[in-house]
Amino acid sequence: MATHLKLSNLVSHEDLSQHIHRVDRIYRITRDINARKKQHKIDKLDQEKNSHHQHVIPSFYPRVKNLSDIPLDENEIDFLKKGLKFGLPPLDIKKATDSLIADLAAAPKTLENHVQQEIFETIKNNPVERIPEPILKTEKSIKRKMKDHDLTISRADKGNTVVVMKRSDYKAKVLDFIESNNGKKNSFNFEKYCDLIRKRIKNGEYIIEPRDKVPNRHEPLPLSYTVSPKYIRII
């Protein structure tokens, strides 16, 4: 009201009324334009959403892809669908348990004796579930087909698809990848190198007890060495 009185003292009543009418008209026009723009965006989003749901059908990678000409039955496919990380309990459970306990006993002493003993007792007193006969039969069937028909099982480049294919086809794809990336044959004889390392390990005359941790790469070390749980053998 105070602002209106000040303006009325500066301009005539007619000019002030025209100015207020013009501002009010601009405001209403701007409000309507913004409302139409907003509604247009909402309609467009609704249209795209409905169009996407109507025409786009989601596709998923198959769990198993058999690229060979060797048929797989339903049980074998279901077994392979579990993925390459799926593992079965060992057949000789006692031998596997004893081996695990021996490995833990030979490991560096990072736990107190009573804690380690509790771990041993837990492993011994908790039976491992045996492999059901149908699953064991399916596993043997897959292994037999792989051996008889020279098949290999790998993971696809995308997704978690398990691919079954001829080993010759797999090697051809690997060679094609190497050649397409300018790969070259390596003249280094890895077998001779392994034989040399084994010979030096066998003939090593000196050992040193490790410190709390293996020295880092900035500290002086022999030219080559091997690390065991208790000793470092100089070769």
C-alpha positions as CSV (number, residue, x, y, z in Angstrom):
1,M,0.0,0.0,0.0
2,A,2.9,2.4,0.9
3,T,4.6,1.6,-2.4
4,H,1.3,2.3,-4.3
5,L,1.0,5.8,-2.6
6,K,4.6,6.6,-3.5
7,L,4.1,5.7,-7.1
8,S,0.8,7.6,-7.3
9,N,2.7,10.8,-6.2
10,L,5.2,10.3,-9.1
11,V,2.9,9.3,-11.9
12,S,-0.7,9.9,-12.7
13,H,-3.4,7.6,-11.6
14,E,-4.1,6.6,-15.2
15,D,-0.4,5.8,-16.0
16,L,-0.1,3.8,-12.9
17,S,-3.2,1.7,-13.6
18,Q,-1.9,1.0,-17.2
19,H,1.5,-0.1,-15.8
20,I,-0.1,-2.4,-13.2
21,H,-2.4,-3.9,-15.9
22,R,0.6,-4.4,-18.2
23,V,2.7,-6.2,-15.5
24,D,-0.2,-8.4,-14.5
25,R,-0.7,-9.4,-18.2
26,I,3.0,-10.2,-18.7
27,Y,2.9,-12.3,-15.5
28,R,-0.1,-14.3,-16.6
29,I,1.3,-14.9,-20.1
30,T,4.7,-16.1,-18.6
31,R,2.9,-18.3,-16.1
32,D,0.8,-20.0,-18.9
33,I,3.9,-20.5,-21.1
34,N,5.9,-22.1,-18.2
35,A,2.9,-24.3,-17.4
36,R,2.6,-25.5,-21.0
37,K,6.3,-26.2,-21.2
38,K,6.1,-28.2,-18.0
39,Q,3.1,-30.2,-19.2
40,H,4.8,-30.8,-22.5
41,K,7.9,-32.3,-20.8
42,I,5.6,-34.5,-18.6
43,D,3.7,-35.8,-21.6
44,K,6.9,-36.5,-23.5
45,L,8.3,-38.5,-20.6
46,D,5.1,-40.5,-20.3
47,Q,5.2,-41.2,-24.0
48,E,8.8,-42.4,-23.9
49,K,8.1,-44.5,-20.9
50,N,5.1,-46.2,-22.5
51,S,6.9,-46.6,-25.8
52,H,9.9,-48.3,-24.0
53,H,7.7,-50.7,-22.1
54,Q,5.7,-51.6,-25.3
55,H,8.6,-52.2,-27.7
56,V,11.8,-53.0,-25.8
57,I,12.0,-56.6,-24.7
58,P,14.7,-57.3,-22.2
59,S,17.2,-60.0,-23.3
60,F,19.5,-62.0,-21.1
61,Y,22.7,-64.0,-21.8
62,P,22.1,-67.7,-21.8
63,R,23.7,-69.5,-18.9
64,V,25.1,-72.2,-21.2
65,K,26.1,-72.0,-24.8
66,N,27.1,-75.2,-26.6
67,L,29.1,-74.4,-29.8
68,S,30.1,-77.9,-30.4
69,D,28.3,-80.6,-32.3
70,I,28.2,-82.9,-29.2
71,P,24.7,-82.8,-27.6
72,L,24.3,-82.2,-23.9
73,D,21.4,-83.6,-22.0
74,E,19.2,-81.6,-19.6
75,N,21.1,-82.8,-16.5
76,E,24.4,-81.8,-17.9
77,I,23.2,-78.4,-18.9
78,D,21.7,-77.8,-15.5
79,F,25.0,-78.8,-14.0
80,L,26.9,-76.3,-16.2
81,K,24.5,-73.6,-15.3
82,K,25.9,-73.5,-11.8
83,G,28.9,-71.7,-13.3
84,L,32.7,-72.3,-13.5
85,K,33.1,-71.5,-9.8
86,F,30.8,-74.2,-8.6
87,G,32.7,-76.9,-6.7
88,L,32.0,-80.4,-5.4
89,P,33.1,-81.9,-2.1
90,P,36.1,-84.2,-2.4
91,L,35.5,-87.9,-2.8
92,D,38.0,-88.9,-0.1
93,I,36.8,-86.6,2.7
94,K,39.1,-88.0,5.3
95,K,42.2,-87.4,3.1
96,A,41.1,-83.9,2.2
97,T,40.4,-83.1,5.9
98,D,43.8,-84.4,7.0
99,S,45.5,-82.4,4.2
100,L,43.7,-79.2,5.2
101,I,44.7,-79.6,8.9
102,A,48.3,-80.3,7.9
103,D,48.4,-77.2,5.8
104,L,47.0,-75.1,8.6
105,A,49.5,-76.6,11.0
106,A,52.4,-75.7,8.7
107,A,51.3,-72.2,8.1
108,P,52.9,-69.3,10.0
109,K,51.8,-69.0,13.6
110,T,49.4,-66.1,13.5
111,L,46.9,-67.6,16.0
112,E,47.2,-68.7,19.6
113,N,47.5,-72.4,20.1
114,H,44.1,-72.9,21.7
115,V,42.4,-71.0,18.8
116,Q,44.2,-73.1,16.3
117,Q,43.2,-76.3,18.2
118,E,39.6,-75.2,18.1
119,I,39.8,-74.7,14.4
120,F,41.2,-78.3,14.0
121,E,38.4,-79.7,16.2
122,T,35.8,-77.8,14.2
123,I,37.1,-79.2,10.9
124,K,37.2,-82.8,12.3
125,N,33.8,-82.7,14.0
126,N,31.7,-81.2,11.2
127,P,31.1,-83.8,8.5
128,V,31.3,-82.8,4.8
129,E,28.2,-83.5,2.8
130,R,28.9,-86.3,0.3
131,I,28.2,-85.8,-3.4
132,P,24.7,-87.1,-4.4
133,E,25.0,-90.0,-6.8
134,P,23.0,-88.3,-9.7
135,I,25.3,-85.2,-9.6
136,L,28.4,-87.4,-9.5
137,K,27.1,-89.3,-12.5
138,T,26.4,-86.1,-14.4
139,E,29.9,-84.8,-13.6
140,K,31.6,-88.0,-14.9
141,S,29.4,-87.8,-18.0
142,I,30.6,-84.3,-18.8
143,K,34.2,-85.2,-18.2
144,R,33.9,-88.2,-20.4
145,K,32.5,-86.2,-23.3
146,M,35.2,-83.6,-22.9
147,K,37.9,-86.2,-23.1
148,D,36.4,-88.3,-25.9
149,H,35.5,-85.4,-28.1
150,D,38.3,-83.0,-27.2
151,L,36.0,-80.3,-25.8
152,T,36.8,-77.4,-23.5
153,I,34.7,-75.3,-21.2
154,S,35.3,-71.5,-21.0
155,R,33.5,-68.3,-20.0
156,A,32.1,-66.0,-22.6
157,D,33.5,-62.5,-23.1
158,K,30.3,-60.9,-21.7
159,G,28.1,-62.1,-19.0
160,N,28.6,-65.3,-17.0
161,T,27.8,-67.6,-19.9
162,V,29.5,-71.0,-19.8
163,V,30.7,-71.9,-23.3
164,V,31.3,-75.5,-24.5
165,M,33.3,-75.8,-27.7
166,K,35.8,-77.9,-29.6
167,R,39.4,-77.4,-28.3
168,S,40.6,-76.8,-31.8
169,D,38.0,-74.0,-32.3
170,Y,39.1,-72.4,-29.0
171,K,42.8,-72.5,-30.0
172,A,41.9,-71.0,-33.4
173,K,40.1,-68.1,-31.7
174,V,43.0,-67.6,-29.4
175,L,45.5,-67.5,-32.3
176,D,43.3,-65.2,-34.2
177,F,43.2,-62.8,-31.2
178,I,47.0,-63.0,-30.9
179,E,47.6,-62.3,-34.6
180,S,45.1,-59.5,-34.7
181,N,47.0,-57.8,-31.9
182,N,50.4,-58.2,-33.6
183,G,51.4,-61.0,-31.3
184,K,54.7,-62.7,-31.9
185,K,56.2,-66.1,-30.9
186,N,58.4,-66.0,-27.8
187,S,61.8,-67.6,-28.1
188,F,62.1,-67.9,-24.3
189,N,62.1,-71.6,-23.3
190,F,60.0,-71.7,-20.1
191,E,60.5,-75.4,-19.5
192,K,64.3,-75.0,-19.4
193,Y,63.9,-72.0,-17.1
194,C,61.7,-74.1,-14.7
195,D,64.2,-77.0,-14.8
196,L,67.0,-74.5,-13.9
197,I,65.1,-73.1,-11.0
198,R,64.2,-76.5,-9.6
199,K,67.9,-77.6,-9.9
200,R,69.1,-74.5,-8.0
201,I,66.4,-74.9,-5.3
202,K,67.5,-78.6,-4.9
203,N,71.2,-77.7,-4.7
204,G,70.8,-74.6,-2.5
205,E,73.2,-74.9,0.5
206,Y,72.1,-71.9,2.6
207,I,68.9,-70.8,4.2
208,I,68.0,-67.8,6.3
209,E,65.2,-67.3,8.7
210,P,62.7,-64.6,7.5
211,R,62.0,-61.5,9.5
212,D,58.4,-60.4,10.4
213,K,57.8,-59.9,6.7
214,V,59.6,-60.5,3.4
215,P,61.9,-57.6,2.6
216,N,60.4,-55.1,0.1
217,R,61.8,-54.5,-3.3
218,H,63.9,-51.6,-2.2
219,E,66.0,-53.7,0.1
220,P,69.0,-55.8,-1.1
221,L,68.3,-59.4,-1.8
222,P,70.0,-62.4,-3.5
223,L,69.5,-62.6,-7.2
224,S,66.8,-65.3,-6.8
225,Y,65.2,-66.8,-3.7
226,T,62.2,-68.9,-2.7
227,V,59.9,-68.3,0.3
228,S,58.6,-71.1,2.4
229,P,56.5,-70.8,5.6
230,K,59.6,-71.1,7.8
231,Y,62.7,-70.3,5.7
232,I,64.1,-68.4,2.8
233,R,66.3,-70.7,0.7
234,I,69.1,-68.9,-1.2
235,I,69.5,-70.3,-4.7
